[in-house]
Amino acid sequence: MPKLISKIDPVVAKQNAARCKERGIILPTIKQQIYPQTIPEEIKRKLQPIGLEDLNPLNLFRINWKNDIKTGLFGPPNFLEIPPEISGVKARIIGLVGKYFPTGAHKVGAAYGCLAPRLVSGTFDPRIHKAVWPSTGNYCRGGAFDCALLACPAVAILPEEMSQERFDWLKEIGAEVYATPGCESNVKEIYDKCAELRQDPQYVILNQFDEFGNPFWHYHVTGNAIQEVYDMVKKPSNRLSAYVSATGSAGTIAAGDYLKKLFPLMKTTAAEAFECPTLLNNGFGGHRIEGIGDKHVPWVHNVRNTDAVAAIRDEDCLRLLRLFNEEEGHKALIAWGVKEETVHNLPLLGISSICNLLASIKTAKYFEYNEDDVIFTCFTDAANMYASRIAEQQQLHGPYNSLQAALDMESCLKAQSYDNFLELSYQDKKRIHNLKYYTWVEQQGKSYEEILQQWDPQYWVETFEENLDELDIAIEEFNAL
């Protein structure tokens, strides 16, 4: 199985610990990110007056789903339920809300899951190394933020067509930025830049698409958060029927592996862009759903645990971005019976969050779910990340009005169906798994033996379950040095 800590350099680890101590840096354990109520009271007291976005190392303890922005401490996981008046389906659709992470997106957690094992093992030395974060957006933001808190140099690689907000933020935080050719789907170009930088030993590549710390973090932290929300909101007749996640780097979707332990009949649906139907149709292309880079199958994706694929049109996501954020859209939604509180919360959904919502609707319609069925997903970031995209749509299509709101409500939500939806058979899953070979074995140097091992479910059980205690013990020992 992959080990999060495969080797240890005790000299560098000790130097890293001294560096952290000098700067007042304490690393949270993964269990503290799952259960932030267990964070020591002294840390909570110091943390409370610190802003969520402040570059203070104590904000490492806010890398979880449970930040209470009113108290500055922790509460239940942040979530939003989408009512039938919006979804058009009877099934309950509930999304964890990523806006209340530091950086405003949940990817900061996956980045921590990749960087922390290297710091405590001494395989990353901030004195001589730069952490490279290949991404289509939020992962490199999260990595740059973690690096700023940990006093580590950060390098962000992302496609040049990503939103301007991402580039502006990265430059403000002091990251070294490389913009690669293309859009969301141009992941190969990101890998090519990584290969170029890898020639210089000062660059350490933390590739979310093949770093197991990414899905490991979501398996434990996101999976537990969903379980907690379900236990809070379930009705006696409810069943947790599905978990929906855009594949992207295959980090967030790993929460489905955790949930399947508890709910074996649950379906996991992978969402992707209709314009680049990699899993659905071995396809390719470019699309505008920022945050779900594709045209390949990530090395860390446990394909055998994915039950269905939903392809979502990027135009639907962008039209709903306006409906959920423009004043005329809000007026129309309220007029159609959506509660004002719900409408006020719709800006919690960014573009990829809307993609997850639409894939949840497709899942509900395909499997004919009713009011007893609960579907979970993640609203990974919020609309404030995409103000420039809303402005672009305004320039392209003019002012938003009630007629356009009605068209978007009917065509993008109510008429959403299970077209471009595939329930995966055993052979479908094997077909998708086999696509890994061309990217990872032929191009990226992974072994033929390991791609065969990945088809064995035990490979993933061991990867996710047997690294937790080892990593947390290593973090505790590191903090004590």
N, C-alpha and C positions, 0 to 999 in steps of 0.2 A: 504494500500500500504506500501511497505518497506520505512522506513525513513532513510536517511543517517545520520541524527542526531536524535536519538530516545530518548536520555536522556542527561542531562547536569550536570556536576559537576563544578559549578562556581569557587570553590576554586582551583581545579587542573587546570582549564582553565586559570585562572589568573597567576598561577605559570608557566604554559607552555609559556604564553605570555611574562612573565618576562625573562624566560630562552632564548627565541628567541631574545628578545631585547638586552640582554647581548651579544649575539653572532652575532648581526647584521643580523638576519634572518627576512625576510618579506615573508609572504605567498602570492603567486599569486592567484587571483580569477580564477575560471573556465573561466569566460568571457575574462580575460586577456590571457588565454591560447588559446582561440578561436581566439581572436583578439589581438595579441601581439603588434600591432601598438598603442594600448591604454595604454600600460605600461608607467608610468611616465618618462619624459625625463631624470630626474636625475638618475633613475635606468638604463636606456639605456646607458647613458654616462659612468657609472661605469662598466656596463656589457661588453661593446665593447672590451676592451683589454683582457678579461678573456677567457681562452681556454675552448672549449666545454666540455672537460673531467675533467676540474679542479674541485677539491672539494671546491668550493666556493658557499656559500648559494645563491648568486645571480643567479646561474645556475638553480635554481628552475624556473626562468622566461624563461628558454629555453626549458621547457617541452611543446613543441608544434611542429607542422609539418612545421613551417615557418622559421627555422633558416637559415640565409644566412651566409655560412662559409667564404665567401669572405669579407664581411663587418663586421662580428661579431654581426650584428643586425638581422633584420627580413625582409622578402620579401614575395612573394607568396609561397604557399605550395610546398614542394619538391616532384616532381613526375617524372615518367619515362614512356613513351609510347613504347610499344613493337610492332614493325612493322610486317606486314604480312609476310615478308621474314623470320622471326623467328617463328611466331605463326602458320602460315599456314592457317589463317582464314581471312576473309574480315573485320570482326568486329574490331573496335578499342579497344585495351586492354591497360588500363592506371593504373599504380600502384603508390600509395603514397609511398615515400621512407622514411624508418625508420632509416637509418644509421646516419642521422644528428640530432638525439636526443642525449642528454647526455647518455652515456653508449652504444650508437650505436644501440639502439633498442627502439621501441615505448612503450614497456611494462613499462618504467619508468613513463609514464603518468597514466596508470591504477593503478600502485602502489600509486602514489600521490592521485588519486581519492579515494583510500581506507584509506590512513593514515591521510590526511588533516582533514576529518570530526571528527576523534577521537582526534586529537590534539586540535582543536578549541572547542570541546565539553567537554574536560577534561576527556574523558573515556580512554585515554592513557596517562600515566605519565612516561616520560623518566627517571625520577629519580629512579623508582622502576620496570618499565616494560621493557620487550624486545619484539620488533616487530618480529613476526615469519612469514616468507614469503614462504609458500609451493608452489612449482613450478616444471616445467620440464625445467627450464633454465632462460629465460630472465626476468620473473617476479621477481624472487628473486634477480637478478642483479639490476633491477630497484628499488626494495624495499631497498636493501642495499645501493644503491647510495643516494636515498632520505633520508634514515636514517643518512648517513654520513653528508649530507648537513644540516640536522636538528638536529644534535648532539643527535641522538637516537640510542640505542643499536639495532643491527639487527641480526636475525637468519635466515639462508637460509636452506631450505630442498629441495633436488632434487635427482633424481635417480642417482645411481653410474655410470651408463653407458653414462651419458651426456659427451659432449666434454670436454677435459682437459682445454681448454681456460676458460670455465665457472668457474671451481674450482679454477684455478690460480687467476683469477680476484677477486673472492669473498674473497679469503684469503688475497690478497693484500690490499683490502679495509677495512679489519678488521672484517668481518662478522664471526659469529659463524656458522659453516657449518655441516650439517648432510647429509650424503649420504645414501639413502635408496636403498633396493635391486631392481634390474631390470633396465628397459629401459624406453623409452618415455611413454609406455602404462601402466606402473605400478603406477597408481595414488592411488590405494587403500593403497599401502604401505606408500605413503606420508601421507594419512589421518591417518593411524595407528600411525605414528610418531607424528602427531599433537595431537592425543588423548592422547598419553603418556606425551607430554610436557604440555598439558592443565591441568594436575593434579597439576602443580606448578603454583600458581597465578601470578608469575612474567612474564610468557609467555602469550602474547596476540596474538592470531592467526588471521592473516589477509589473509584469504583463498580466493584467486581470483575466485575460482569456486563457492563460495556462497556469496561473498561480492558485493553488488550492486554498490558500488563505481567504480568497474571495468567496467561494461557495460555502466554505467552512463557517465563516462569520455569519452568513445569512441562514445557514442550516440551524445554528444555535440561537442567534439573537432574533432574527426575523421570525423563524419558526415558533419560538417560545412566545413572542409577542402576539402572533396570530392566535395561538392556543389560548392565551390569556384573554384576548378580546372575545373570542368565541364563548368562553366560559362566562364572561360578563353579560353577554347580550342574548344568548340562546334562549329560545322558548322550549317548553317541554316537548313539542312535536318536531323541533328542528333537527337537522342533520348537516354536518359539514360536508358538502357534496363536491366542491371543486376549489382549486386554487389556480389562479391565472397570473401569468407573468410573461412579459416580453423576454425573449431569450437574451438578447444583448450579449453580455459576457458570460451568461449562464451562472451568475452569482445569485441574484434574487430568486430565480426559479428553484434553487436548491432548498428553499424553505419547504417546498412541496415534498421533498424527501423526508424531512422531519415530520410533517403532518401525516404522511402515509403510514408512519409507525403507529399513530394514534387512530387514524381513520382509513383503514386499508381499502375501502371501497371508493374513496375520494378520487376524483379525476384531476390530473394536472394538465392544464392547457398552456401551450407555448404560443405567444403572440409574436407576429412579425409583420413587416410592411408588405402589402399586396404588390407594391412596385418592385419588390426584391424578394420573391417567395422561395427562399433557400430551403427551408425545411418542407414546405408544402409541395414544391415542384422542382427541386434542384435548380432553382432559378437564380437570376442575377438582375442587377439594375441599380438605379439610384432612387432615393426617397427623402422625405422631409420630416420624418418622425425622429427628432433628435434624441439620442440616448440609447438607441437599439442597433448599434452597428452589426452588420451581418455579412452575407456572401461567403460565410464559412460556418462551421460548427465548432464552437469553443472546445478546447481540450478538456475543460473542467465540467462539461455538460454530461450529466448522467442521463443519456437519451432513453435508456430502457425504462426509466421512471416517468417519462412524458407520455401522456395518453392521447393528446389531441394537439392540432396546430390550427390557429386562426390567423388568417391574413387580413390586415386592416388597411384601408385606403388612407393615404396620408392626407388627401383633401378633406376627408371626413374629420380628421383630427384638427386640422387648421380651421375649418368652419366652426367646429364646436368650441375651439379656443376663443373665438369671437363671441359666440352665444353665451359662454360662461363668464365672459369678462366685460363685454360692452354694456353700457347703461340700457340701451334699447333691448338687448337680449335679456337682461335681468327683469325689466318691466314685463316682457312677454312671458317669461317663465312664471312670474308671480300671478299674472293674469290667468295662466293655465292651471293654477292651483298648487304650484310648488311653494312650500313654506319659505317665508323670507329668510329665516335662519339658514336653510339649506342653500338658497341662492347666494347668500352672503359668503358661504363656504366654498362655492364652486371654483373660485380662483386658486384653491389649494391644488388643483389639477393642472399640471403642465402638459406638454404635448404627448410625451410617452405615457403619462398617467391616463390621458383620454384614450390612448390606444389600448391600455389595459382594461379600461371601462368597456370599450366596445367589444373587446375579445370576451369579456365576461358576459355581455349580452348575447353574443353568438353562442357561447357555451350553454347558457340557460335555455336558449331556443332549441339548440340541437338535441340536448338531453331531456327536453321537455320538463324542466324543473318547475316546481310550484312554490307556494309560500312557505313550505316546510324546508326548502333547500336553501342553504347559505353558501354563497360564493365569496371567497376572499381574494383580494388582489393587493397591489401596492401602488399608492399614488406617490411616486418616487421623488418628484419635485413639484414646484408650484409655478403658476403662470408668471410670477415676477421675474423668472429666469428668461422669459420670452417676450418682453415688452417690444423689442425690435421686430419680432415676427408679427405681432399684432399690428404694429405701425406699417409694416410691409403689406399686409393684407388690406389695410385701410387705403393705402395708395393704389393698390391693384384693383380693388373692387368698390372703392368709394365708401361713404358713410354707412354704418349699419342701421337697419331700420326694422320695423315690426314684420314686414313682409319677408325679409331675408331670415329673420329669426324663426318664422313659421316654416319656411322651406327647410332650414337646417334641422329644426326639431323633427319634422316628418321624414326627411330623406336620410339624415345621418343617425338618428336615434330610433324613431318608431319603425322605420323600414329596414333597420339593420336585421339581417337574417343569418342563417348558417351557410350561405354561399361562401366559397373559398375557406371551407372548414373541413378538416380531415381528422376523423377518429383513427388513431394509429393502430394497425395490426402489429403482430410480432415482426413480420417481414418489413413493414414500413419503418419500424424503429431500427431494425438492423440496417436498412438502406441509409437512414440518416446518420447512424453511428459510423458507417463505413466512409461517409464523406470526410470524416476527420483525417483519414489516411493522406489525402492529397495535400491538405494544408500542413499537417503536423509531422507526419513521417517523411514525406518527400521534401517539403520546403523548410520545416523548422527543426528537423533533427531529432524528433521523438522516436522511440523504439517501436518496432513492429510487435515485439513481445508485449509491451505495455498496452497497446491499443487492443490487443486480444484480451488482456487481463481486465480491461475496463468493461467488457461485456458481462463479467461476473458480478452479480449484485454485491457479493461480499467485499469486493474492492472498495465500493463506495461506503458500505457500513463501517469498515475499518477506517477509512479516510476521515469520515465525519465524526465517528464515535470515539476512536482511540487516540485522537490528538488533543482532546480538550484538557484533560487533567495534566498531561505532560506540558502543554503550553502554559497553563495557568501557574503550575508550580515553577516553571522557568521564569515567568514574569515576577512572581513573588520573591524568588531568590535574587533576581536582578535588582529589584527595588531595595532589597536588604543589604546589597553589597556596599 
